[in-house]
Amino acid sequence: MNKLDKQQIKEITKKLKLFFEKYRKLESEFFKDKENIEKEMSKKIGKMDLEFFYVDGECVGIGAANWNDRKACPLIQSCELED
């Protein structure tokens, strides 16, 4: 593929805007749902606030959201949570 000129980039960008808007909406809904799950599991456990932990965009486990609680409850890795 040849290097795109400024006009081609502008045209491609215009076409991609709709897809990016769709992605942002989906992403926003995902993070709202994820936050609700984190609140629900924190309430169920009752001892600390919990959150999903990510490394390089992949969920690697669940652990304490508060730094000070991490000594009492280390990260529970995803391999321990999966069947």
Phi and psi in radians as a Rosetta constraint file:
Dihedral C 1 N 2 CA 2 C 2 CIRCULARHARMONIC -1.367 0.35
Dihedral N 2 CA 2 C 2 N 3 CIRCULARHARMONIC 2.702 0.35
Dihedral C 2 N 3 CA 3 C 3 CIRCULARHARMONIC -1.063 0.35
Dihedral N 3 CA 3 C 3 N 4 CIRCULARHARMONIC 2.354 0.35
Dihedral C 3 N 4 CA 4 C 4 CIRCULARHARMONIC -1.355 0.35
Dihedral N 4 CA 4 C 4 N 5 CIRCULARHARMONIC 2.482 0.35
Dihedral C 4 N 5 CA 5 C 5 CIRCULARHARMONIC -1.529 0.35
Dihedral N 5 CA 5 C 5 N 6 CIRCULARHARMONIC 3.047 0.35
Dihedral C 5 N 6 CA 6 C 6 CIRCULARHARMONIC -1.046 0.35
Dihedral N 6 CA 6 C 6 N 7 CIRCULARHARMONIC -0.694 0.35
Dihedral C 6 N 7 CA 7 C 7 CIRCULARHARMONIC -1.148 0.35
Dihedral N 7 CA 7 C 7 N 8 CIRCULARHARMONIC -0.729 0.35
Dihedral C 7 N 8 CA 8 C 8 CIRCULARHARMONIC -1.112 0.35
Dihedral N 8 CA 8 C 8 N 9 CIRCULARHARMONIC -0.738 0.35
Dihedral C 8 N 9 CA 9 C 9 CIRCULARHARMONIC -1.091 0.35
Dihedral N 9 CA 9 C 9 N 10 CIRCULARHARMONIC -0.716 0.35
Dihedral C 9 N 10 CA 10 C 10 CIRCULARHARMONIC -1.085 0.35
Dihedral N 10 CA 10 C 10 N 11 CIRCULARHARMONIC -0.752 0.35
Dihedral C 10 N 11 CA 11 C 11 CIRCULARHARMONIC -1.148 0.35
Dihedral N 11 CA 11 C 11 N 12 CIRCULARHARMONIC -0.755 0.35
Dihedral C 11 N 12 CA 12 C 12 CIRCULARHARMONIC -1.111 0.35
Dihedral N 12 CA 12 C 12 N 13 CIRCULARHARMONIC -0.765 0.35
Dihedral C 12 N 13 CA 13 C 13 CIRCULARHARMONIC -1.021 0.35
Dihedral N 13 CA 13 C 13 N 14 CIRCULARHARMONIC -0.767 0.35
Dihedral C 13 N 14 CA 14 C 14 CIRCULARHARMONIC -1.049 0.35
Dihedral N 14 CA 14 C 14 N 15 CIRCULARHARMONIC -0.736 0.35
Dihedral C 14 N 15 CA 15 C 15 CIRCULARHARMONIC -1.192 0.35
Dihedral N 15 CA 15 C 15 N 16 CIRCULARHARMONIC -0.576 0.35
Dihedral C 15 N 16 CA 16 C 16 CIRCULARHARMONIC -1.421 0.35
Dihedral N 16 CA 16 C 16 N 17 CIRCULARHARMONIC -0.294 0.35
Dihedral C 16 N 17 CA 17 C 17 CIRCULARHARMONIC -0.972 0.35
Dihedral N 17 CA 17 C 17 N 18 CIRCULARHARMONIC -0.768 0.35
Dihedral C 17 N 18 CA 18 C 18 CIRCULARHARMONIC -1.067 0.35
Dihedral N 18 CA 18 C 18 N 19 CIRCULARHARMONIC -0.752 0.35
Dihedral C 18 N 19 CA 19 C 19 CIRCULARHARMONIC -1.141 0.35
Dihedral N 19 CA 19 C 19 N 20 CIRCULARHARMONIC -0.664 0.35
Dihedral C 19 N 20 CA 20 C 20 CIRCULARHARMONIC -1.179 0.35
Dihedral N 20 CA 20 C 20 N 21 CIRCULARHARMONIC -0.678 0.35
Dihedral C 20 N 21 CA 21 C 21 CIRCULARHARMONIC -1.089 0.35
Dihedral N 21 CA 21 C 21 N 22 CIRCULARHARMONIC -0.746 0.35
Dihedral C 21 N 22 CA 22 C 22 CIRCULARHARMONIC -1.065 0.35
Dihedral N 22 CA 22 C 22 N 23 CIRCULARHARMONIC -0.757 0.35
Dihedral C 22 N 23 CA 23 C 23 CIRCULARHARMONIC -1.080 0.35
Dihedral N 23 CA 23 C 23 N 24 CIRCULARHARMONIC -0.806 0.35
Dihedral C 23 N 24 CA 24 C 24 CIRCULARHARMONIC -1.064 0.35
Dihedral N 24 CA 24 C 24 N 25 CIRCULARHARMONIC -0.692 0.35
Dihedral C 24 N 25 CA 25 C 25 CIRCULARHARMONIC -1.120 0.35
Dihedral N 25 CA 25 C 25 N 26 CIRCULARHARMONIC -0.820 0.35
Dihedral C 25 N 26 CA 26 C 26 CIRCULARHARMONIC -1.068 0.35
Dihedral N 26 CA 26 C 26 N 27 CIRCULARHARMONIC -0.748 0.35
Dihedral C 26 N 27 CA 27 C 27 CIRCULARHARMONIC -1.083 0.35
Dihedral N 27 CA 27 C 27 N 28 CIRCULARHARMONIC -0.753 0.35
Dihedral C 27 N 28 CA 28 C 28 CIRCULARHARMONIC -1.082 0.35
Dihedral N 28 CA 28 C 28 N 29 CIRCULARHARMONIC -0.781 0.35
Dihedral C 28 N 29 CA 29 C 29 CIRCULARHARMONIC -1.101 0.35
Dihedral N 29 CA 29 C 29 N 30 CIRCULARHARMONIC -0.720 0.35
Dihedral C 29 N 30 CA 30 C 30 CIRCULARHARMONIC -1.044 0.35
Dihedral N 30 CA 30 C 30 N 31 CIRCULARHARMONIC -0.838 0.35
Dihedral C 30 N 31 CA 31 C 31 CIRCULARHARMONIC -1.179 0.35
Dihedral N 31 CA 31 C 31 N 32 CIRCULARHARMONIC -0.559 0.35
Dihedral C 31 N 32 CA 32 C 32 CIRCULARHARMONIC -1.138 0.35
Dihedral N 32 CA 32 C 32 N 33 CIRCULARHARMONIC -0.792 0.35
Dihedral C 32 N 33 CA 33 C 33 CIRCULARHARMONIC -1.104 0.35
Dihedral N 33 CA 33 C 33 N 34 CIRCULARHARMONIC -0.738 0.35
Dihedral C 33 N 34 CA 34 C 34 CIRCULARHARMONIC -1.080 0.35
Dihedral N 34 CA 34 C 34 N 35 CIRCULARHARMONIC -0.742 0.35
Dihedral C 34 N 35 CA 35 C 35 CIRCULARHARMONIC -1.093 0.35
Dihedral N 35 CA 35 C 35 N 36 CIRCULARHARMONIC -0.707 0.35
Dihedral C 35 N 36 CA 36 C 36 CIRCULARHARMONIC -1.115 0.35
Dihedral N 36 CA 36 C 36 N 37 CIRCULARHARMONIC -0.699 0.35
Dihedral C 36 N 37 CA 37 C 37 CIRCULARHARMONIC -1.119 0.35
Dihedral N 37 CA 37 C 37 N 38 CIRCULARHARMONIC -0.736 0.35
Dihedral C 37 N 38 CA 38 C 38 CIRCULARHARMONIC -1.093 0.35
Dihedral N 38 CA 38 C 38 N 39 CIRCULARHARMONIC -0.720 0.35
Dihedral C 38 N 39 CA 39 C 39 CIRCULARHARMONIC -1.119 0.35
Dihedral N 39 CA 39 C 39 N 40 CIRCULARHARMONIC -0.737 0.35
Dihedral C 39 N 40 CA 40 C 40 CIRCULARHARMONIC -1.107 0.35
Dihedral N 40 CA 40 C 40 N 41 CIRCULARHARMONIC -0.794 0.35
Dihedral C 40 N 41 CA 41 C 41 CIRCULARHARMONIC -1.238 0.35
Dihedral N 41 CA 41 C 41 N 42 CIRCULARHARMONIC -0.567 0.35
Dihedral C 41 N 42 CA 42 C 42 CIRCULARHARMONIC -1.132 0.35
Dihedral N 42 CA 42 C 42 N 43 CIRCULARHARMONIC -0.728 0.35
Dihedral C 42 N 43 CA 43 C 43 CIRCULARHARMONIC -1.136 0.35
Dihedral N 43 CA 43 C 43 N 44 CIRCULARHARMONIC -0.718 0.35
Dihedral C 43 N 44 CA 44 C 44 CIRCULARHARMONIC -1.129 0.35
Dihedral N 44 CA 44 C 44 N 45 CIRCULARHARMONIC -0.730 0.35
Dihedral C 44 N 45 CA 45 C 45 CIRCULARHARMONIC -1.311 0.35
Dihedral N 45 CA 45 C 45 N 46 CIRCULARHARMONIC -0.759 0.35
Dihedral C 45 N 46 CA 46 C 46 CIRCULARHARMONIC 1.389 0.35
Dihedral N 46 CA 46 C 46 N 47 CIRCULARHARMONIC -0.159 0.35
Dihedral C 46 N 47 CA 47 C 47 CIRCULARHARMONIC -1.727 0.35
Dihedral N 47 CA 47 C 47 N 48 CIRCULARHARMONIC -0.437 0.35
Dihedral C 47 N 48 CA 48 C 48 CIRCULARHARMONIC -2.817 0.35
Dihedral N 48 CA 48 C 48 N 49 CIRCULARHARMONIC 2.864 0.35
Dihedral C 48 N 49 CA 49 C 49 CIRCULARHARMONIC -1.393 0.35
Dihedral N 49 CA 49 C 49 N 50 CIRCULARHARMONIC 2.292 0.35
Dihedral C 49 N 50 CA 50 C 50 CIRCULARHARMONIC -1.972 0.35
Dihedral N 50 CA 50 C 50 N 51 CIRCULARHARMONIC 2.713 0.35
Dihedral C 50 N 51 CA 51 C 51 CIRCULARHARMONIC -2.605 0.35
Dihedral N 51 CA 51 C 51 N 52 CIRCULARHARMONIC 2.780 0.35
Dihedral C 51 N 52 CA 52 C 52 CIRCULARHARMONIC -1.382 0.35
Dihedral N 52 CA 52 C 52 N 53 CIRCULARHARMONIC 2.413 0.35
Dihedral C 52 N 53 CA 53 C 53 CIRCULARHARMONIC -1.845 0.35
Dihedral N 53 CA 53 C 53 N 54 CIRCULARHARMONIC 2.367 0.35
Dihedral C 53 N 54 CA 54 C 54 CIRCULARHARMONIC -2.098 0.35
Dihedral N 54 CA 54 C 54 N 55 CIRCULARHARMONIC 2.475 0.35
Dihedral C 54 N 55 CA 55 C 55 CIRCULARHARMONIC -2.309 0.35
Dihedral N 55 CA 55 C 55 N 56 CIRCULARHARMONIC 2.190 0.35
Dihedral C 55 N 56 CA 56 C 56 CIRCULARHARMONIC 0.910 0.35
Dihedral N 56 CA 56 C 56 N 57 CIRCULARHARMONIC 0.692 0.35
Dihedral C 56 N 57 CA 57 C 57 CIRCULARHARMONIC 1.391 0.35
Dihedral N 57 CA 57 C 57 N 58 CIRCULARHARMONIC 0.066 0.35
Dihedral C 57 N 58 CA 58 C 58 CIRCULARHARMONIC -2.025 0.35
Dihedral N 58 CA 58 C 58 N 59 CIRCULARHARMONIC 2.373 0.35
Dihedral C 58 N 59 CA 59 C 59 CIRCULARHARMONIC -1.244 0.35
Dihedral N 59 CA 59 C 59 N 60 CIRCULARHARMONIC 2.129 0.35
Dihedral C 59 N 60 CA 60 C 60 CIRCULARHARMONIC -1.884 0.35
Dihedral N 60 CA 60 C 60 N 61 CIRCULARHARMONIC -0.076 0.35
Dihedral C 60 N 61 CA 61 C 61 CIRCULARHARMONIC 2.783 0.35
Dihedral N 61 CA 61 C 61 N 62 CIRCULARHARMONIC -2.932 0.35
Dihedral C 61 N 62 CA 62 C 62 CIRCULARHARMONIC -2.227 0.35
Dihedral N 62 CA 62 C 62 N 63 CIRCULARHARMONIC 2.415 0.35
Dihedral C 62 N 63 CA 63 C 63 CIRCULARHARMONIC -2.731 0.35
Dihedral N 63 CA 63 C 63 N 64 CIRCULARHARMONIC -3.115 0.35
Dihedral C 63 N 64 CA 64 C 64 CIRCULARHARMONIC -1.186 0.35
Dihedral N 64 CA 64 C 64 N 65 CIRCULARHARMONIC 2.348 0.35
Dihedral C 64 N 65 CA 65 C 65 CIRCULARHARMONIC -1.300 0.35
Dihedral N 65 CA 65 C 65 N 66 CIRCULARHARMONIC -0.613 0.35
Dihedral C 65 N 66 CA 66 C 66 CIRCULARHARMONIC -1.466 0.35
Dihedral N 66 CA 66 C 66 N 67 CIRCULARHARMONIC 2.237 0.35
Dihedral C 66 N 67 CA 67 C 67 CIRCULARHARMONIC -0.940 0.35
Dihedral N 67 CA 67 C 67 N 68 CIRCULARHARMONIC -0.727 0.35
Dihedral C 67 N 68 CA 68 C 68 CIRCULARHARMONIC -1.183 0.35
Dihedral N 68 CA 68 C 68 N 69 CIRCULARHARMONIC -0.418 0.35
Dihedral C 68 N 69 CA 69 C 69 CIRCULARHARMONIC -1.441 0.35
Dihedral N 69 CA 69 C 69 N 70 CIRCULARHARMONIC -0.189 0.35
Dihedral C 69 N 70 CA 70 C 70 CIRCULARHARMONIC -1.228 0.35
Dihedral N 70 CA 70 C 70 N 71 CIRCULARHARMONIC -0.420 0.35
Dihedral C 70 N 71 CA 71 C 71 CIRCULARHARMONIC -1.240 0.35
Dihedral N 71 CA 71 C 71 N 72 CIRCULARHARMONIC -0.656 0.35
Dihedral C 71 N 72 CA 72 C 72 CIRCULARHARMONIC -1.318 0.35
Dihedral N 72 CA 72 C 72 N 73 CIRCULARHARMONIC -0.595 0.35
Dihedral C 72 N 73 CA 73 C 73 CIRCULARHARMONIC -2.358 0.35
Dihedral N 73 CA 73 C 73 N 74 CIRCULARHARMONIC 1.637 0.35
Dihedral C 73 N 74 CA 74 C 74 CIRCULARHARMONIC -1.193 0.35
Dihedral N 74 CA 74 C 74 N 75 CIRCULARHARMONIC 2.951 0.35
Dihedral C 74 N 75 CA 75 C 75 CIRCULARHARMONIC -0.992 0.35
Dihedral N 75 CA 75 C 75 N 76 CIRCULARHARMONIC 2.267 0.35
Dihedral C 75 N 76 CA 76 C 76 CIRCULARHARMONIC -1.665 0.35
Dihedral N 76 CA 76 C 76 N 77 CIRCULARHARMONIC 1.957 0.35
Dihedral C 76 N 77 CA 77 C 77 CIRCULARHARMONIC -1.255 0.35
Dihedral N 77 CA 77 C 77 N 78 CIRCULARHARMONIC 2.648 0.35
Dihedral C 77 N 78 CA 78 C 78 CIRCULARHARMONIC -1.004 0.35
Dihedral N 78 CA 78 C 78 N 79 CIRCULARHARMONIC -0.599 0.35
Dihedral C 78 N 79 CA 79 C 79 CIRCULARHARMONIC -1.132 0.35
Dihedral N 79 CA 79 C 79 N 80 CIRCULARHARMONIC -0.417 0.35
Dihedral C 79 N 80 CA 80 C 80 CIRCULARHARMONIC -1.429 0.35
Dihedral N 80 CA 80 C 80 N 81 CIRCULARHARMONIC -0.329 0.35
Dihedral C 80 N 81 CA 81 C 81 CIRCULARHARMONIC -1.703 0.35
Dihedral N 81 CA 81 C 81 N 82 CIRCULARHARMONIC -0.303 0.35
Dihedral C 81 N 82 CA 82 C 82 CIRCULARHARMONIC -1.602 0.35
Dihedral N 82 CA 82 C 82 N 83 CIRCULARHARMONIC 2.539 0.35
